[in-house]
Amino acid sequence: MAERNQFVDLQITLDEGVAFYIRRTEVYGGDTTNHHVVMRAVGDLRPEQPYNPELVEKWVIGLNRLGRFERVKKEDIEIRIDKQEHFVDVLFHVKEKPGLK
């Protein structure tokens, strides 16, 4: 049997769904660490930016790199999703190391 070129005509449609945006960010437990310092450490996170759940691990790394908090874990970042309004609130629960000024 002779080989013939065989072609398949394939069409793929992706539906990414509705985009969610950051509504607010809060830092709990960072009493002496400025909110802006924390936001810079997590990648300059600001309201109205698109929310990307894949960045949570980056946020953890940034917070731990600051060296001002007890070890931060992924579970210390609370994500509240408002499905109706398509917004996300990002709440960082941290514990500052003793003796910080």
N, C-alpha and C positions, 0 to 999 in steps of 0.2 A: 504494500500500500504506500503510495507516495505521500510525503508530508505536504500539508497545505497550511498556509497562514490562516489562522482562525482568529477572529476578532469578536470581542464582546462589547456591546454598547451598554455602558453602565452610567446611570445618573444617581447621584447621592444628594439628598437634601438634608441639611442640618437645621434644626430649630433650637437655638441657644436659649430661648425663653426670655423672660423679662429681666432687664438689668436692675441690680440693686445698688443703692448708693449709701455712703456713710452719712448718717444723720447727726450723730454725736459721738464723742469719745470722752470717757471719764477714767480717771486714775484713782483707785481706792487704796489707801495705805502708803501713798507716797507723800507724806506730810511735808517734808523738807525739800523734796525734789520738784522743781518747777514742771508744770504740765507740758510746756513747750520742749523741755529737755527730753521728756519721755516720748513725745510725738516725733522728735527728730531721730531718736534711737530706733524707733520702729519704722522709719522710712518716710518721715514728714507726712504722716497721716492727718488728713483734714476732712472736715465735712464737705459734702457734695462730690467727693471722689468716688469712683466706682469701687464697689466692694469685691474683693477677690479672696475667696476662702483659702486659696493656696498660699497666701502671704502670712497666714497665722504663724507658721514655723519661723519665718523670717522675723516676725515681731518678737517671738520668744528669744531668738538669738540676739537681737538688738538690745532687748531689756537686760539680758544676762551680761552682755558685753559692757554695759554701763558700769557694772560693779557696785551699784548702790543698793541693790535688793538681794534678799535671800533668793536662792535659785528659783527662777520663774519656770513654770511648766505650761504646756499648751492648755491644760485645764484651768489655769489661772486667768485665762482670757475668755470672758463671757461674751457671747454673740447673741444679741436679741434681734430677731428678724421680724419686721413688720411686713407681712406678705401683702396686705391690702394697699399700703402706701409705697411699697418697694424700697423701704429704707432699712438700714441696719445700724444698731447701736453697738459700739465696741467698748466693753468695760474691762479695764485692766485691774486685777486684784493682785497687789504686790505687798511685800513686807520689807520695809527698809531695814538695812543693817544698822545695828546699834552704833551710836556715836557720830552719826552724820550731822553736818551743819549745812 
